[in-house]
Amino acid sequence: MVQAKTKRRARASEPQPSVHIDAVHDWEKDDEELELEEALFGHSKKRVKAAHANGNFAVDEDGDQEGMSDLDDNELFTVDAPIAPQYQLDLDGEDSDAESSSSSSSSSSSSTASGPAVNEFRAFSPSAEGGPTDLEPTSEIEDEDNLGGLQEETGKNAPSITLPEDLVDLEVEAEREKDAEADRKGKGKVQVWNDPADDLVGVDMSENRRLRKLDRGKKGKKAEGEAIDGKELQERLREQFERLHPPPAWAKNRTVVGTPSLSSLLSSTKSFIASSAIGKTRAPLPQGNIDLQRMRNANQQNPTVGKREAANSGGGVVDFAWHPAKSVGVMAVAGGDRRVRFFNIDGHTNPTLMTLHIPALPISRSTFHPSGSSLLIVGNRPFYYTYDLASQRCLRSPRNLFGSQETPSTPNSLHRHSFSPDGSLLAVAGRRGAVSILDWSSGAGAVVAELRSGRGGSVADLGWSTDGKELNVLGGRDGGEVEVWDVGERKIGRRWKDDRALGGTILRSSQDGTYTAVGSTTGIVNLYSSSSLTTSSSKLVELAPEPLKSLEHLTMPIASMAFHPSSELLVTASTGRKDLLKLYHLPSGTAFSNWPTPTTPLGRVTTTGFSTSGEYLAVGNQRGAVLLWSLRHYT
């Protein structure tokens, strides 16, 4: 085998018979032209390349092919596809890079000794165990020594790829995130996802007014012209949002998972039964100071026209009504511009639901039906309008509501009215102390009874008892007498007079029937216990109850008064002057000292009231605004 290999090598090194091909030209150059070309362009090597361009090649008699020996590799070969990573590129020749010049010269000398110097495009696979692959030329690579030297030489000439700067290595980034998470442990929540584009954001905090507000936070103020990146901008925006919208109290109540230990149960005097099992109870409202928060006005998106702009009416907000359902935060605002606006009260935006315009009626009061299905709208006219919420239709009352012929006691206005607790009856105050009872079971009024006591005077106000069987009528010649009517039997059960009253203006009872309050023209509000206004006798009884408390903070006639659904608060207001409003703590009979303050922008108050859920206190004024406060104790 060794002799056979030696013979094959000898045959490969023997000169082959040469074939002489003469280049044929139709012109000849003389010696002067050749010398001039050599002086200008160098040795005849350039002329050979010029001949190559014309497609003429010469092979001498010795058998040496010189036609392409002087060309560079980039002139002979064009690499138009990327090289696979398992192969290496070997470029040997006269015009190689400077880094491989030494290796190229040594390889060219060795190749000249063994055979013709030919530039070759060789590929090697590192997976091969030193042996040639299908792409290897077998005439050049025979032993392992030459292969090892060639691999060392081609490693120097291997092409290198430079990655762009914005290319991210996911594994490296993951390691960096783990390290950053370990550094931030215990300082806050770790972000689940990171956007690399945040680092490219640059915002100058001194550009405009809104950005300068963000520059006042805990992060510290930046110098003018100094930009912050996207991550710091997010932190500042999050800080401002948490400052404007703090987490609610219910979010701080963490749920205890699992069964508490016996030692923890015995270390407290509280009940062993969880509050969720026996029903959640709220702590009593403390006296002295009350925690309120000013909210966006209820009608800020669609305010009522003020008194000066309203024509032929009292102007401003004349009345508002809360929907009787606790889960429905809807408020109907009646204005002096003869429009009723409906709002969805959420404490933030309070969007407008709709606006109802009634040109024929100067609205003075609006009341929701106890079922919440309709809204009663009345004014200084002997008729009314009802707006059905389901069908969205507004209907006027039938003609001749109180009879075909007008009587001295026929009401000329439905301003003073009151629904029974079940909504089946509507009581309307008439003239000369008479009260008309309308059947409202069908959703439309029809007079079924008329209550007359013959005491004279007018009816100042009226209200039903909690069971709907009795009707309290405030009036009389001096306005301080209250008659309690048994509506079923149509007779007066008892009568009592308000203490130190010089003309009653308003009568209200708490939702649970615990308290009854009477406001007068002197600004005094007398607070009674409802138990002192009842008797077991079936005959007419004259009572002289003593008030629990006389609230004497206001000196002008009481125009509005309302009880809180929990019977812990009472709000009273007067329209005589600006900012005449007081809020009372009923269990102690004292006024809250921290609200309202002299700077509270109440204006001339026309109406007040608490929401059905007890979370909000609303105040309407003649400027056409409905101010809104949140009661923190009930949220």
C-alpha positions in Angstrom: 0.0 0.0 0.0 2.9 2.4 0.8 4.5 1.7 -2.6 1.1 2.3 -4.4 0.7 5.6 -2.7 4.3 6.6 -3.6 3.6 5.7 -7.2 0.4 7.8 -7.3 2.3 10.7 -5.8 5.0 10.4 -8.4 2.5 10.4 -11.3 0.9 13.5 -9.9 4.2 15.3 -9.7 5.3 14.3 -13.3 4.9 17.1 -15.8 2.0 16.6 -18.2 2.4 17.0 -21.9 1.9 20.7 -22.8 -0.3 22.1 -25.4 0.7 25.4 -27.0 -2.1 27.8 -27.9 -1.1 30.9 -29.8 -3.2 34.0 -29.2 -4.3 35.4 -32.5 -4.5 39.2 -32.9 -5.2 41.3 -35.9 -2.6 43.7 -34.8 1.0 43.7 -33.3 2.7 45.9 -30.8 6.2 47.1 -31.5 9.0 47.3 -28.8 8.4 51.0 -28.1 4.8 50.4 -27.2 5.7 47.5 -24.9 8.4 49.5 -23.2 6.0 52.5 -22.7 3.4 50.2 -21.2 6.0 48.7 -18.8 7.1 52.2 -17.7 3.5 53.3 -17.2 1.7 50.2 -15.9 4.5 48.0 -14.6 5.7 44.5 -15.6 4.0 42.3 -18.2 1.9 40.9 -15.4 -0.7 43.6 -16.1 -0.7 42.7 -19.7 -1.5 39.2 -18.8 -4.5 40.3 -16.8 -5.6 42.5 -19.8 -5.3 39.5 -22.0 -7.5 37.6 -19.5 -10.1 40.2 -19.9 -10.2 39.6 -23.6 -10.6 35.8 -23.0 -7.2 34.9 -24.3 -5.2 32.4 -22.2 -1.7 31.1 -22.9 -0.2 27.8 -21.8 3.6 27.6 -22.2 5.5 24.6 -23.4 6.6 23.6 -19.8 3.0 22.9 -18.8 2.6 25.8 -16.4 -0.8 27.4 -16.5 -0.2 31.1 -16.0 -3.4 32.5 -17.3 -5.2 32.8 -13.9 -2.2 32.6 -11.5 -2.0 36.3 -11.1 -5.7 36.9 -10.3 -6.9 37.6 -6.7 -9.4 35.2 -5.0 -12.1 37.9 -4.9 -11.8 38.1 -8.7 -12.1 34.4 -9.2 -14.8 33.5 -6.6 -17.9 35.3 -5.3 -19.4 34.1 -1.9 -23.1 35.0 -2.1 -24.4 32.9 0.8 -23.4 32.6 4.5 -21.1 29.8 5.4 -22.5 27.1 7.7 -21.1 27.4 11.2 -19.5 23.9 11.1 -17.2 24.8 8.2 -14.3 27.2 8.0 -13.1 29.4 5.1 -9.5 29.2 3.9 -8.3 31.8 1.5 -4.7 31.4 0.5 -3.2 33.6 -2.1 -1.0 36.6 -2.8 -3.7 39.2 -1.9 -4.9 37.7 1.5 -5.5 39.8 4.6 -2.6 41.2 6.5 -3.5 39.0 9.5 -2.8 35.8 7.4 0.0 37.0 5.2 2.7 35.0 7.0 0.7 31.8 6.9 -0.3 32.4 3.3 3.3 32.8 2.2 4.4 29.6 4.0 1.6 27.6 2.5 2.2 29.0 -0.9 5.9 28.0 -0.8 5.0 24.5 0.4 2.5 24.2 -2.3 4.9 25.4 -5.0 7.4 22.7 -4.0 4.8 20.0 -4.2 2.8 21.2 -7.2 1.2 24.2 -8.9 0.2 27.1 -6.7 -3.6 27.1 -7.0 -6.0 29.1 -4.8 -8.6 26.8 -3.4 -11.9 27.2 -1.5 -11.6 24.5 1.2 -14.3 23.5 3.8 -13.6 21.4 6.9 -16.0 20.0 9.4 -14.9 20.1 13.0 -17.1 17.1 13.7 -15.0 14.9 11.5 -12.3 13.1 13.4 -9.4 14.4 11.3 -10.6 12.8 8.1 -11.6 14.5 4.9 -15.2 15.1 4.1 -17.1 15.1 0.8 -16.1 18.7 0.3 -12.4 18.1 0.8 -10.0 17.9 -2.2 -8.2 14.5 -1.8 -5.2 15.6 -3.9 -4.1 18.1 -1.3 -4.9 16.5 2.1 -3.4 13.1 2.7 -2.1 12.8 6.2 -3.1 14.0 9.6 -0.1 16.4 9.9 -1.2 18.4 6.9 -4.8 18.4 8.1 -3.8 19.7 11.6 -1.7 22.5 10.1 -4.4 23.4 7.7 -7.0 23.6 10.5 -4.7 25.9 12.5 -4.2 28.1 9.4 -7.9 28.3 8.6 -8.8 29.1 12.2 -6.9 32.4 11.8 -8.8 33.2 8.6 -12.3 32.3 10.0 -14.8 35.1 9.4 -16.1 36.9 12.5 -19.6 38.3 13.0 -20.2 41.5 15.0 -23.6 41.7 16.7 -25.5 45.0 16.7 -25.5 46.9 20.0 -29.3 46.8 20.4 -29.4 43.0 20.2 -30.4 41.5 23.6 -29.2 38.2 24.9 -32.3 36.7 26.6 -30.2 34.5 28.9 -28.0 37.3 30.0 -31.0 39.6 30.6 -32.7 36.9 32.6 -29.7 36.6 34.9 -29.6 40.4 35.3 -33.3 40.4 36.2 -32.7 37.7 38.8 -29.9 39.8 40.3 -32.0 42.9 40.3 -34.9 41.0 41.9 -32.6 39.9 44.7 -31.4 43.5 45.2 -35.0 44.8 45.3 -36.3 42.0 47.6 -38.2 43.6 50.5 -38.5 47.0 48.8 -41.7 46.4 46.8 -43.4 44.3 44.2 -41.3 42.9 41.4 -42.4 43.7 37.9 -43.5 40.6 35.9 -42.5 42.1 32.6 -40.0 44.7 31.6 -40.2 46.7 28.4 -36.7 47.6 27.0 -38.2 50.5 25.2 -38.7 52.3 28.5 -34.9 52.9 28.7 -35.1 54.8 25.4 -37.7 57.4 26.7 -36.3 60.7 27.9 -38.7 63.3 29.3 -37.7 66.8 30.5 -39.7 67.5 33.7 -39.5 71.3 33.2 -41.2 71.3 29.8 -44.7 72.2 30.9 -46.9 72.7 34.0 -48.3 69.2 34.2 -44.8 67.6 34.2 -43.6 70.1 36.8 -46.3 68.8 39.1 -44.9 65.3 38.8 -41.5 66.7 39.8 -42.7 67.5 43.3 -42.9 63.9 44.6 -40.7 61.8 46.9 -38.2 61.2 44.1 -36.9 64.7 44.4 -36.9 67.6 42.0 -34.7 67.3 38.9 -32.5 70.1 37.6 -33.9 72.2 34.7 -33.2 70.5 31.4 -32.4 67.1 33.0 -34.4 64.2 31.5 -35.7 61.1 33.2 -36.2 57.7 31.6 -39.4 55.8 31.2 -39.1 53.7 34.4 -38.7 56.8 36.6 -41.6 58.5 34.8 -43.8 55.4 35.5 -42.9 55.6 39.2 -43.7 59.3 39.4 -47.1 58.7 37.7 -47.9 55.8 40.0 -47.0 57.9 43.0 -49.3 60.8 41.9 -52.2 58.3 41.3 -51.8 56.7 44.7 -51.7 60.2 46.3 -54.9 61.3 44.5 -56.7 57.9 44.9 -55.6 56.3 48.1 -56.6 52.7 48.7 -60.0 52.3 50.4 -60.4 51.1 53.9 -61.9 47.7 52.9 -58.8 46.9 50.9 -56.7 47.1 54.1 -58.7 44.4 55.8 -56.7 41.3 55.2 -58.5 38.0 55.3 -57.2 35.6 57.9 -56.7 32.2 56.4 -56.8 29.1 58.6 -57.9 28.4 62.2 -56.4 30.6 64.9 -54.6 28.9 67.8 -56.1 28.4 71.2 -53.7 30.9 72.8 -54.7 33.7 70.4 -58.4 33.0 71.2 -57.8 33.1 74.9 -55.7 36.3 74.8 -58.7 38.4 73.8 -62.1 39.1 75.3 -63.8 39.3 71.9 -66.4 36.8 70.8 -65.2 33.5 69.4 -67.7 33.7 66.6 -66.5 35.5 63.5 -68.3 38.8 62.6 -69.2 37.4 59.2 -71.2 34.6 60.9 -73.2 36.9 63.1 -73.5 39.8 60.8 -71.2 42.8 60.4 -72.0 45.7 62.8 -70.6 49.2 62.5 -69.2 51.0 65.4 -71.3 54.0 66.7 -70.6 57.4 65.2 -68.4 59.4 67.6 -69.4 62.9 68.4 -67.3 66.1 68.2 -65.6 65.8 64.8 -66.9 64.1 61.7 -64.7 62.7 58.9 -65.9 64.1 55.5 -64.3 64.3 52.1 -65.3 66.8 49.4 -66.2 65.0 46.2 -66.9 66.3 42.7 -70.2 68.1 42.5 -73.1 65.8 41.7 -74.2 67.9 38.7 -70.8 69.2 37.6 -71.1 67.7 34.1 -74.5 69.3 33.6 -75.1 72.1 36.1 -78.5 73.7 36.7 -79.0 77.3 35.5 -78.5 79.8 38.4 -81.1 82.1 39.8 -80.2 85.1 37.7 -80.3 83.1 34.4 -83.6 81.3 35.2 -86.7 83.0 34.0 -90.1 83.0 35.8 -88.9 80.7 38.6 -87.0 80.7 41.9 -83.7 79.7 40.1 -80.9 77.4 41.0 -81.4 74.0 42.5 -84.9 73.8 44.0 -84.9 70.2 45.0 -83.2 66.8 44.4 -84.2 63.2 45.2 -82.2 60.1 45.7 -83.3 56.8 44.3 -84.8 54.7 47.1 -82.8 51.6 46.3 -79.4 51.4 48.0 -77.7 49.7 45.1 -78.8 52.4 42.6 -76.8 55.6 43.0 -79.1 57.8 40.9 -80.0 61.4 41.8 -82.7 63.5 40.2 -81.9 67.2 40.4 -84.8 69.7 39.8 -83.9 73.2 38.8 -85.5 76.6 38.4 -85.0 76.3 34.6 -87.9 73.8 34.5 -85.5 70.8 33.9 -84.9 67.6 35.8 -81.4 66.1 35.3 -80.6 62.6 36.2 -77.1 61.7 37.4 -75.3 58.4 38.3 -73.5 59.3 41.5 -70.2 57.3 41.8 -68.1 59.9 43.6 -65.6 60.4 40.8 -67.2 61.6 37.5 -70.9 61.5 38.3 -72.0 61.1 34.6 -75.2 62.6 33.3 -77.9 60.1 32.4 -80.5 62.3 30.9 -82.3 65.7 31.1 -86.1 66.1 31.2 -87.6 69.5 30.2 -91.1 70.4 31.3 -91.9 73.9 30.0 -95.4 74.0 31.3 -94.5 73.4 35.0 -92.3 75.7 37.2 -90.8 72.8 39.2 -90.6 73.2 43.0 -90.2 69.6 44.2 -89.5 66.1 42.9 -90.0 62.8 44.8 -89.2 59.2 43.8 -91.9 56.6 44.4 -91.0 54.2 47.2 -90.7 51.4 44.7 -88.2 53.5 42.6 -90.3 52.9 39.4 -91.3 56.5 38.8 -90.5 60.1 39.7 -93.2 62.6 40.8 -92.6 66.2 39.6 -94.8 69.0 41.1 -94.8 72.8 41.2 -97.0 75.7 41.8 -99.8 74.3 39.7 -102.8 72.1 40.5 -101.4 69.2 38.4 -98.3 67.1 38.4 -96.1 65.0 36.0 -94.8 61.5 36.5 -91.8 60.1 34.7 -91.8 56.3 34.4 -88.2 55.1 34.5 -88.9 51.7 32.7 -90.8 53.1 29.7 -89.0 56.5 29.8 -92.3 58.3 29.4 -93.4 61.6 31.1 -97.2 61.8 31.7 -99.3 64.6 33.0 -102.0 64.1 35.6 -105.6 63.8 34.4 -107.7 66.9 34.2 -110.1 67.8 37.1 -107.9 65.8 39.5 -109.6 67.2 42.6 -113.1 67.4 41.1 -114.9 69.1 38.3 -115.6 72.2 40.5 -113.1 73.9 42.6 -113.8 74.1 46.3 -112.3 76.4 49.0 -110.1 73.5 50.2 -109.0 72.3 46.7 -105.2 72.4 46.5 -103.8 74.9 44.1 -100.3 73.4 44.5 -98.9 70.0 45.1 -95.6 71.2 46.6 -96.4 69.7 50.1 -96.9 66.0 49.6 -95.8 62.7 51.0 -95.9 59.0 49.9 -96.9 56.3 52.3 -94.1 53.8 53.0 -95.6 51.2 50.7 -96.4 53.7 48.0 -100.1 53.0 47.7 -101.2 56.4 49.0 -100.2 60.0 48.3 -101.1 62.8 50.8 -101.3 66.3 49.4 -101.8 69.5 51.5 -104.7 71.7 50.4 -106.0 75.0 51.5 -107.7 75.8 54.8 -105.9 72.9 56.6 -107.4 70.2 54.4 -105.4 67.2 53.2 -106.4 65.1 50.1 -105.5 61.4 50.0 -104.9 60.0 46.5 -104.8 56.3 45.6 -101.5 55.6 43.9 -101.7 51.8 43.6 -102.2 52.0 39.9 -99.5 54.6 39.3 -101.8 57.5 38.9 -103.6 59.6 41.4 -107.3 59.5 42.2 -108.7 61.3 45.2 -110.2 58.7 47.6 -110.5 60.8 50.8 -110.2 64.3 52.3 -109.1 65.0 55.8 -110.5 68.2 57.5 -110.0 69.1 61.2 -111.6 72.5 61.1 -108.8 74.1 63.1 -108.1 76.7 60.5 -104.8 77.9 59.2 -102.7 76.2 56.5 -100.8 73.0 56.4 -97.0 73.6 56.8 -95.9 70.0 56.3 -97.0 66.4 56.6 -95.4 63.0 57.0 -96.4 59.3 57.4 -95.6 57.0 60.3 -93.3 54.0 59.7 -96.2 51.6 59.5 -98.2 53.8 57.1 -101.3 53.8 59.2 -101.0 57.3 60.6 -100.4 60.7 59.0 -98.8 63.6 60.9 -100.0 67.1 59.8 -98.1 70.2 60.9 -100.1 73.4 60.8 -102.7 75.4 62.7 -103.2 79.1 63.2 -99.7 79.5 64.7 -98.2 76.7 62.7 -96.9 74.8 65.7 -99.6 72.2 66.2 -99.4 68.6 65.0 -102.4 66.4 64.3 -102.0 62.7 64.1 -104.6 61.2 61.8 -105.7 57.6 61.6 -106.1 57.3 57.8 -108.1 54.1 57.9 -110.7 55.5 60.2 -110.3 59.1 59.0 -110.2 60.6 62.5 -107.7 62.4 64.6 -106.1 60.1 67.2 -104.0 62.6 69.1 -102.8 66.2 69.0 -99.6 67.8 70.3 -98.0 71.2 70.2 -94.4 72.0 69.4 -92.7 73.6 72.4 -91.7 77.2 72.0 -92.7 77.2 68.4 -93.6 80.4 66.7 -94.6 79.0 63.3 -93.6 75.5 62.1 -92.1 75.2 58.7 -91.0 71.6 58.3 -91.6 68.2 59.9 -89.4 65.1 59.5 -89.2 61.7 61.1 -86.2 59.3 61.1 -86.3 56.2 59.0 -86.6 53.8 61.9 -89.1 56.0 63.7 -86.9 56.8 66.7 -86.8 60.6 66.3 -89.2 63.4 65.1 -87.9 66.9 64.4 -89.8 70.1 63.8 -88.2 73.2 62.3 -89.7 76.7 62.9 -89.5 80.2 61.5 -87.2 81.2 64.3 -84.5 78.8 63.2 -85.0 76.5 66.3 -85.3 72.8 65.6 -86.9 70.7 68.4 -85.9 67.0 68.5 -88.5 64.6 70.0 -88.4 61.0 70.8 -91.2 59.3 68.9 -92.2 57.2 71.9 -93.2 60.3 73.7 -95.6 61.2 70.9 -97.7 58.0 71.2 -100.5 56.9 73.5 -102.4 53.7 74.1 -105.8 55.5 74.4 -108.2 55.2 71.6 -109.7 58.6 72.3 -108.4 62.0 71.3 -105.6 62.9 73.5 -103.8 66.3 73.9 -100.1 65.7 74.5 -97.5 68.1 75.7 -94.2 66.4 75.0 -90.8 67.7 76.1 -88.2 67.8 73.3 -85.0 65.8 73.8 -83.0 68.7 72.5 -83.6 72.2 71.2 -81.1 72.9 68.4 -80.7 76.7 68.4 -77.7 77.2 66.2 -79.6 78.8 63.3 -81.6 82.0 63.5 -83.4 82.1 60.1 -86.4 80.0 59.1 -85.6 76.3 58.5 -86.0 75.5 54.8 -84.5 72.0 54.6 -84.0 69.2 57.0 -83.1 65.5 56.6 -82.3 62.4 58.8 -79.5 60.0 58.0 -80.7 56.4 57.2 -78.8 55.2 60.4 -80.7 57.8 62.6 -77.3 59.1 63.8 -77.2 62.4 61.9 -79.5 65.3 61.3 -78.8 68.1 58.8 -80.7 71.4 58.9 -80.3 74.5 56.6 -81.8 77.9 56.0 -82.1 80.0 52.8 -82.1 83.4 54.6 -78.4 83.9 54.3 -75.3 82.3 52.9 -73.7 79.3 54.5 -76.5 78.6 57.0 -76.2 74.8 57.6 -75.6 72.6 60.6 -74.9 68.9 61.1 -75.9 67.3 64.3 -74.9 64.1 66.2 -78.3 62.8 67.3 -77.4 60.4 70.2 -75.7 63.3 72.0 -77.8 66.2 70.5 -74.6 68.2 69.7 -73.4 69.8 66.5 -70.1 68.8 64.9 -67.4 71.4 65.5 -65.2 70.8 62.5 -67.8 71.1 59.8 -69.0 73.2 58.1 -66.1 75.7 58.4 -66.3 79.4 57.6 -64.6 78.7 54.3 -67.0 75.9 53.2 -68.5 77.2 49.9 -72.2 76.4 50.7 -73.9 79.5 49.3 -77.6 80.0 49.9 -78.7 76.4 50.6 -82.1 75.4 49.1 -82.2 71.7 49.8 -80.2 69.0 51.6 -80.3 65.2 51.9 -78.4 62.0 52.5 -78.1 59.2 50.0 -80.2 56.1 50.6 -77.0 54.1 51.4 -75.9 56.8 53.8 -72.5 57.3 52.1 -73.0 60.8 50.8 -74.4 64.2 51.9 -75.6 66.5 49.2 -76.3 70.2 49.4 -78.1 72.2 46.7 -77.8 76.0 46.4 -79.1 78.9 44.4 -75.9 78.9 42.3 -77.2 75.8 40.5 -74.7 73.4 42.1 -75.2 70.3 44.1 -72.3 69.9 46.5 -71.3 66.4 47.5 -69.4 65.1 50.5 -68.5 61.5 51.4 -69.1 60.3 54.9 -66.0 58.2 55.7 -67.7 56.4 58.6 -70.3 54.9 56.4 -68.1 54.0 53.4 
